[in-house]
Amino acid sequence: MNDVPTPEDPLVCSRCGRSTDTLPLTWTCSVENGRRAYCCEDCARANIRAIEGRLDSTWW
């Protein structure tokens, strides 16, 4: 049920543009405006308080 399918296209960090072929455990995923948005570990770490506070990414 919570399995993440292997993407056909590389995943791209919505903040810095880093890409990866597989979804690392250290990346975060959120749903914004009806679509999935991924953040790499560096961007997630830099914005963890905003993410935990569920602030929209446009805020941070």
TATANOR-V951765 format. One record per residue. N is the residue number from 1. SS is DSSP state (a for helix, b for strand, c for the rest). Layout:
N|SS / N|SS
//
This chain:
1|c / 2|c / 3|c / 4|c / 5|c / 6|c / 7|c / 8|c / 9|c / 10|c / 11|b / 12|b / 13|b / 14|c / 15|c / 16|c / 17|c / 18|c / 19|b / 20|b / 21|c / 22|c / 23|c / 24|c / 25|c / 26|c / 27|c / 28|b / 29|b / 30|b / 31|b / 32|b / 33|c / 34|c / 35|b / 36|b / 37|b / 38|b / 39|b / 40|c / 41|a / 42|a / 43|a / 44|a / 45|a / 46|a / 47|c / 48|a / 49|a / 50|a / 51|a / 52|a / 53|c / 54|c / 55|c / 56|c / 57|c / 58|c / 59|c / 60|c
//
